Structure formats: structure tokens, C-alpha cells
């Protein structure tokens, strides 16, 4: 639910801003025009393409005042996950443990409640 709210309220605009600053975005933008006729295979195919696409952002072309205004205007939305009960985060980590061991390992190493957490595997 939060993901949908995030994209609906702020994420799509941020993607638009940063995509416009990618000098090579035309290489993938046509493939990203999602229609109602898309099948699971279409999503998988484009997802595969994106995994190999090297996004580049030219910071000289970004209006950071617009980005700041957008972020400040949605401060409540962005802070809401921090205000929710910690058990939502715990449920998420448990889901990773059961289904995505690599991501679980990363979540453990970047645990926001562990002051000594580090993504570096030692």
C-alpha cells in the first residue's frame, strides 16, 4: 500500500525529473509505455531490459529547487513509515528471510536499529 501511495504522490514525479536528466533515456523510454494489454511476459521482458540499462543522471540538468520543494511538500508521506509501528519493518525482514536470503542478509547488515551495522561483508 505504501508503495502505491509513494508512487502516486511523489515517486512518479521524481522518476520524471531524473529520467529527463538521463541523456540516453530514449533508449528505453518507449519500452516503458505500459498499456492495459501488457501481459506478465511484457513486464518481465522490460524488467530484464532495465536490469541491463545503465541509468545516468546529469546533475547539471536537474532543478534541485524543484526536487527540494517536492520532497518538502510530501514530508508527511515520507516520514509516515517512520511513524508506523516497528513491527511492520519486522514483518518485512521476516518476509525477506523466508523468500529472499540475499536481501535478508543485506537487511541484517543495514539494520537501522543496529548502530554498528554496515553493508560491508567482513
N, CA, C and O of each residue as an XYZ file, in Angstrom:
488
protein
N       0.809     -1.187      0.000
C       0.000      0.000      0.000
C       0.859      1.260      0.000
O       0.581      2.203     -0.740
N       1.907      1.278      0.831
C       2.774      2.448      0.883
C       3.430      2.685     -0.468
O       3.575      3.828     -0.902
N       3.825      1.609     -1.130
C       4.475      1.732     -2.431
C       3.566      2.467     -3.409
O       4.012      3.370     -4.117
N       2.296      2.082     -3.448
C       1.348      2.746     -4.339
C       1.161      4.200     -3.978
O       1.097      5.061     -4.855
N       1.074      4.477     -2.692
C       0.929      5.853     -2.235
C       2.161      6.667     -2.592
O       2.054      7.810     -3.037
N       3.320      6.078     -2.394
C       4.566      6.774     -2.694
C       4.652      7.136     -4.175
O       4.940      8.283     -4.517
N       4.405      6.166     -5.054
C       4.484      6.462     -6.480
C       3.404      7.437     -6.906
O       3.650      8.308     -7.741
N       2.214      7.302     -6.345
C       1.126      8.190     -6.709
C       1.359      9.624     -6.277
O       0.986     10.556     -6.991
N       1.965      9.812     -5.127
C       2.124     11.144     -4.570
C       3.423     11.843     -4.980
O       3.436     13.057     -5.184
N       4.505     11.089     -5.099
C       5.799     11.740     -5.296
C       6.734     10.977     -6.229
O       7.501     11.587     -6.975
N       6.674      9.659     -6.191
C       7.637      8.845     -6.929
C       7.614      9.052     -8.430
O       8.669      9.149     -9.056
N       6.430      9.119     -9.016
C       6.359      9.300    -10.469
C       6.997     10.614    -10.888
O       7.693     10.665    -11.902
N       6.771     11.678    -10.125
C       7.358     12.978    -10.459
C       8.878     12.926    -10.313
O       9.594     13.472    -11.152
N       9.379     12.282     -9.264
C      10.833     12.158     -9.101
C      11.443     11.358    -10.246
O      12.502     11.712    -10.764
N      10.766     10.272    -10.641
C      11.259      9.484    -11.771
C      11.304     10.349    -13.023
O      12.272     10.304    -13.783
N      10.254     11.135    -13.234
C      10.209     12.016    -14.404
C      11.380     13.004    -14.395
O      12.051     13.189    -15.411
N      11.617     13.630    -13.253
C      12.710     14.606    -13.144
C      14.049     13.958    -13.451
O      14.833     14.482    -14.243
N      14.312     12.816    -12.823
C      15.611     12.178    -13.013
C      15.739     11.506    -14.377
O      16.829     11.478    -14.948
N      14.651     10.969    -14.902
C      14.698     10.363    -16.241
C      15.005     11.422    -17.290
O      15.743     11.159    -18.239
N      14.446     12.613    -17.128
C      14.708     13.682    -18.087
C      16.169     14.130    -18.054
O      16.656     14.730    -19.013
N      16.862     13.845    -16.964
C      18.269     14.222    -16.865
C      19.195     13.120    -17.368
O      20.415     13.287    -17.369
N      18.623     11.998    -17.794
C      19.412     10.892    -18.356
C      19.528     11.118    -19.858
O      18.528     11.032    -20.570
N      20.729     11.404    -20.351
C      20.880     11.707    -21.778
C      20.535     10.532    -22.699
O      20.324     10.738    -23.895
N      20.475      9.321    -22.175
C      20.201      8.147    -23.007
C      18.838      7.521    -22.738
O      18.592      6.384    -23.140
N      17.950      8.246    -22.064
C      16.673      7.662    -21.656
C      15.836      7.215    -22.851
O      15.009      6.312    -22.720
N      16.037      7.829    -24.006
C      15.263      7.435    -25.187
C      15.480      5.973    -25.565
O      14.640      5.366    -26.228
N      16.601      5.417    -25.143
C      16.899      4.021    -25.454
C      15.916      3.056    -24.799
O      15.731      1.937    -25.279
N      15.284      3.484    -23.701
C      14.346      2.593    -23.005
C      12.955      3.183    -22.811
O      12.022      2.456    -22.470
N      12.799      4.480    -23.020
C      11.520      5.118    -22.675
C      10.344      4.556    -23.458
O       9.262      4.406    -22.890
N      10.506      4.243    -24.714
C       9.398      3.676    -25.496
C       8.960      2.328    -24.949
O       7.776      1.994    -24.979
N       9.907      1.562    -24.455
C       9.574      0.244    -23.895
C       8.823      0.367    -22.577
O       8.188     -0.589    -22.131
N       8.892      1.537    -21.952
C       8.266      1.744    -20.651
C       6.860      2.335    -20.737
O       6.272      2.688    -19.715
N       6.330      2.441    -21.928
C       4.968      2.936    -22.083
C       4.026      1.755    -21.853
O       3.712      1.006    -22.778
N       3.586      1.604    -20.617
C       2.750      0.481    -20.197
C       1.320      0.711    -20.674
O       0.789      1.816    -20.562
N       0.706     -0.336    -21.204
C      -0.692     -0.256    -21.630
C      -1.490     -1.342    -20.918
O      -0.927     -2.220    -20.264
N      -2.787     -1.266    -21.055
C      -3.662     -2.258    -20.446
C      -3.518     -3.638    -21.039
O      -3.953     -4.619    -20.436
N      -2.913     -3.731    -22.213
C      -2.750     -5.020    -22.879
C      -1.485     -5.766    -22.457
O      -1.254     -6.894    -22.891
N      -0.675     -5.142    -21.618
C       0.563     -5.795    -21.212
C       0.275     -7.087    -20.472
O      -0.633     -7.164    -19.644
N       1.070     -8.103    -20.790
C       0.964     -9.397    -20.110
C       2.097     -9.500    -19.087
O       2.961     -8.628    -19.004
N       2.070    -10.553    -18.336
C       3.146    -10.821    -17.382
C       4.486    -10.894    -18.116
O       5.508    -10.439    -17.604
N       4.469    -11.472    -19.323
C       5.698    -11.577    -20.121
C       6.227    -10.212    -20.542
O       7.439    -10.000    -20.584
N       5.318     -9.281    -20.854
C       5.752     -7.935    -21.224
C       6.476     -7.272    -20.058
O       7.543     -6.680    -20.225
N       5.875     -7.384    -18.868
C       6.519     -6.798    -17.690
C       7.884     -7.448    -17.450
O       8.857     -6.755    -17.153
N       7.958     -8.755    -17.574
C       9.222     -9.469    -17.356
C      10.276     -9.060    -18.376
O      11.444     -8.876    -18.034
N       9.861     -8.920    -19.624
C      10.790     -8.547    -20.685
C      11.376     -7.157    -20.452
O      12.587     -6.964    -20.563
N      10.528     -6.203    -20.133
C      11.001     -4.840    -19.906
C      11.823     -4.778    -18.622
O      12.815     -4.052    -18.555
N      11.423     -5.521    -17.622
C      12.195     -5.573    -16.387
C      13.611     -6.075    -16.661
O      14.581     -5.553    -16.110
N      13.720     -7.077    -17.503
C      15.029     -7.608    -17.881
C      15.855     -6.553    -18.612
O      17.054     -6.415    -18.373
N      15.212     -5.821    -19.492
C      15.897     -4.745    -20.220
C      16.431     -3.707    -19.239
O      17.568     -3.254    -19.366
N      15.612     -3.334    -18.264
C      16.014     -2.307    -17.305
C      17.171     -2.761    -16.423
O      17.996     -1.948    -16.005
N      17.231     -4.057    -16.144
C      18.331     -4.563    -15.322
C      19.671     -4.357    -16.010
O      20.708     -4.269    -15.351
N      19.649     -4.279    -17.335
C      20.886     -4.114    -18.092
C      21.098     -2.676    -18.558
O      22.123     -2.364    -19.163
N      20.147     -1.814    -18.283
C      20.265     -0.421    -18.694
C      21.065      0.338    -17.645
O      20.797      0.217    -16.450
N      22.024      1.105    -18.079
C      22.886      1.865    -17.178
C      22.354      3.293    -17.066
O      22.691      4.159    -17.874
N      21.514      3.527    -16.046
C      20.959      4.859    -15.855
C      22.079      5.832    -15.525
O      22.950      5.551    -14.702
N      22.035      6.968    -16.178
C      22.993      8.040    -15.910
C      22.192      9.290    -15.620
O      21.201      9.568    -16.295
N      22.608     10.035    -14.636
C      21.934     11.278    -14.304
C      22.932     12.415    -14.466
O      24.021     12.394    -13.893
N      22.541     13.408    -15.258
C      23.369     14.593    -15.434
C      22.892     15.637    -14.434
O      21.872     16.286    -14.668
N      23.605     15.814    -13.327
C      23.140     16.725    -12.286
C      23.006     18.173    -12.750
O      22.274     18.954    -12.143
N      23.703     18.529    -13.812
C      23.623     19.897    -14.331
C      22.243     20.211    -14.897
O      21.873     21.379    -15.016
N      21.482     19.181    -15.245
C      20.179     19.395    -15.876
C      19.012     19.281    -14.893
O      17.854     19.417    -15.290
N      19.303     19.037    -13.638
C      18.244     18.844    -12.639
C      17.981     20.150    -11.895
O      18.913     20.822    -11.452
N      16.728     20.495    -11.764
C      16.325     21.647    -10.965
C      16.148     21.157     -9.528
O      15.072     20.695     -9.148
N      17.201     21.263     -8.747
C      17.170     20.744     -7.383
C      16.232     21.539     -6.474
O      15.799     21.033     -5.438
N      15.919     22.774     -6.851
C      14.909     23.513     -6.086
C      13.555     22.836     -6.238
O      12.781     22.766     -5.283
N      13.266     22.332     -7.447
C      12.010     21.613     -7.670
C      11.994     20.310     -6.865
O      10.981     19.960     -6.259
N      13.114     19.603     -6.865
C      13.212     18.354     -6.105
C      13.009     18.640     -4.618
O      12.256     17.940     -3.940
N      13.676     19.658     -4.127
C      13.540     20.008     -2.703
C      12.101     20.380     -2.364
O      11.561     19.942     -1.348
N      11.492     21.183     -3.216
C      10.105     21.581     -2.987
C       9.182     20.366     -2.972
O       8.283     20.266     -2.137
N       9.413     19.458     -3.894
C       8.610     18.239     -3.970
C       8.768     17.403     -2.694
O       7.782     16.930     -2.129
N       9.998     17.230     -2.254
C      10.256     16.448     -1.042
C       9.669     17.126      0.195
O       9.068     16.470      1.046
N       9.849     18.437      0.286
C       9.303     19.156      1.438
C       7.778     19.120      1.442
O       7.155     19.037      2.501
N       7.188     19.181      0.265
C       5.738     19.153      0.166
C       5.131     17.816      0.552
O       3.938     17.730      0.842
N       5.954     16.771      0.555
C       5.468     15.424      0.888
C       6.185     14.862      2.110
O       6.309     13.648      2.275
N       6.651     15.769      2.958
C       7.380     15.358      4.147
C       6.579     14.370      4.996
O       7.125     13.393      5.509
N       5.289     14.634      5.135
C       4.444     13.746      5.935
C       4.409     12.338      5.375
O       4.502     11.362      6.119
N       4.274     12.235      4.058
C       4.249     10.928      3.405
C       5.569     10.198      3.597
O       5.592      8.998      3.872
N       6.662     10.926      3.452
C       7.975     10.305      3.559
C       8.312      9.910      4.998
O       9.077      8.973      5.224
N       7.747     10.618      5.955
C       8.020     10.297      7.358
C       7.054      9.269      7.927
O       7.324      8.679      8.973
N       5.938      9.049      7.256
C       4.915      8.122      7.760
C       5.464      6.735      8.082
O       5.116      6.176      9.122
N       6.318      6.154      7.219
C       6.838      4.819      7.575
C       7.618      4.815      8.881
O       7.659      3.807      9.587
N       8.237      5.947      9.196
C       8.982      6.022     10.443
C       8.053      6.083     11.645
O       8.420      5.709     12.758
N       6.836      6.567     11.393
C       5.874      6.708     12.478
C       5.078      5.428     12.714
O       4.462      5.260     13.766
N       5.093      4.534     11.740
C       4.332      3.296     11.910
C       5.032      2.403     12.910
O       6.198      2.607     13.246
N       4.327      1.450     13.359
C       4.901      0.540     14.343
C       6.066     -0.230     13.733
O       6.049     -0.592     12.557
N       7.053     -0.463     14.545
C       8.266     -1.165     14.101
C       7.937     -2.579     13.646
O       8.707     -3.183     12.901
N       6.807     -3.109     14.083
C       6.508     -4.482     13.694
C       6.291     -4.609     12.180
O       6.452     -5.703     11.637
N       5.934     -3.530     11.489
C       5.814     -3.587     10.032
C       7.183     -3.867      9.413
O       7.308     -4.649      8.470
N       8.204     -3.213      9.963
C       9.557     -3.445      9.481
C       9.975     -4.885      9.785
O      10.603     -5.551      8.961
N       9.616     -5.348     10.976
C       9.965     -6.704     11.380
C       9.292     -7.740     10.477
O       9.914     -8.736     10.108
N       8.049     -7.515     10.127
C       7.331     -8.411      9.207
C       8.035     -8.436      7.858
O       8.180     -9.490      7.240
N       8.470     -7.267      7.411
C       9.191     -7.168      6.139
C      10.493     -7.973      6.191
O      10.805     -8.710      5.255
N      11.244     -7.833      7.270
C      12.511     -8.554      7.395
C      12.267    -10.058      7.459
O      13.032    -10.834      6.886
N      11.221    -10.470      8.143
C      10.894    -11.893      8.194
C      10.539    -12.410      6.792
O      10.931    -13.514      6.414
N       9.804    -11.611      6.037
C       9.470    -11.972      4.653
C      10.751    -12.164      3.833
O      10.864    -13.116      3.060
N      11.697    -11.267      4.007
C      12.974    -11.404      3.294
C      13.690    -12.682      3.705
O      14.245    -13.383      2.859
N      13.679    -12.985      4.988
C      14.361    -14.187      5.464
C      13.787    -15.442      4.822
O      14.527    -16.346      4.434
N      12.460    -15.491      4.712
C      11.805    -16.679      4.148
C      11.942    -16.773      2.627
O      12.025    -17.872      2.078
N      11.966    -15.634      1.951
C      11.861    -15.652      0.495
C      13.082    -15.127     -0.262
O      13.299    -15.495     -1.416
N      13.866    -14.287      0.368
C      14.984    -13.645     -0.322
C      16.213    -13.602      0.578
O      16.513    -12.563      1.166
N      16.926    -14.721      0.690
C      18.060    -14.785      1.626
C      19.118    -13.712      1.396
O      19.680    -13.184      2.356
N      19.398    -13.383      0.134
C      20.411    -12.364     -0.134
C      19.943    -11.005      0.382
O      20.710    -10.290      1.028
N      18.690    -10.645      0.102
C      18.167     -9.375      0.586
C      18.038     -9.369      2.108
O      18.204     -8.330      2.748
N      17.746    -10.526      2.677
C      17.698    -10.633      4.133
C      19.083    -10.342      4.712
O      19.213     -9.621      5.701
N      20.102    -10.905      4.091
C      21.466    -10.670      4.545
C      21.792     -9.175      4.498
O      22.398     -8.637      5.424
N      21.392     -8.522      3.428
C      21.627     -7.086      3.314
C      20.826     -6.319      4.376
O      21.340     -5.378      4.983
N      19.584     -6.716      4.596
C      18.749     -6.055      5.603
C      19.368     -6.173      6.995
O      19.320     -5.227      7.782
N      19.943     -7.324      7.293
C      20.599     -7.526      8.581
C      21.823     -6.612      8.690
O      22.080     -6.013      9.734
N      22.563     -6.522      7.592
C      23.787     -5.713      7.606
C      23.518     -4.209      7.566
O      24.405     -3.416      7.882
N      22.310     -3.810      7.181
C      21.966     -2.385      7.142
C      20.844     -2.051      8.114
O      20.158     -1.042      7.952
N      20.657     -2.880      9.106
C      19.596     -2.729     10.092
C      19.617     -1.323     10.702
O      20.618     -0.937     11.307
N      18.536     -0.553     10.556
C      18.518      0.815     11.076
C      18.555      0.888     12.602
O      18.763      1.964     13.165
N      18.359     -0.234     13.268
C      18.383     -0.251     14.727
C      19.725     -0.707     15.281
O      19.918     -0.731     16.496
N      20.645     -1.067     14.408
C      21.973     -1.537     14.819
C      22.984     -0.445     14.516
O      23.296     -0.188     13.353
N      23.497      0.199     15.560
C      24.425      1.312     15.371
C      25.743      0.884     14.743
O      26.494      1.725     14.248
N      26.031     -0.399     14.756
C      27.273     -0.898     14.158
C      27.039     -1.582     12.816
O      27.945     -2.215     12.272
N      25.837     -1.458     12.287
C      25.502     -2.121     11.013
C      26.325     -1.524      9.879
O      26.593     -0.323      9.835
N      26.710     -2.397      8.974
C      27.479     -1.987      7.796
C      27.161     -2.932      6.659
O      27.115     -4.144      6.865
N      26.939     -2.406      5.451
C      26.659     -3.289      4.332
C      27.866     -4.101      3.887
O      27.733     -5.027      3.087
N      29.037     -3.762      4.397
C      30.269     -4.448      4.014
C      30.322     -5.808      4.704
O      30.166     -5.916      5.920
N      30.545     -6.834      3.898
C      30.683     -8.189      4.441
C      32.129     -8.360      4.865
O      33.054     -8.173      4.075
N      32.303     -8.719      6.129
C      33.696     -8.884      6.602
C      33.972    -10.318      6.972
O      35.083    -10.646      7.389
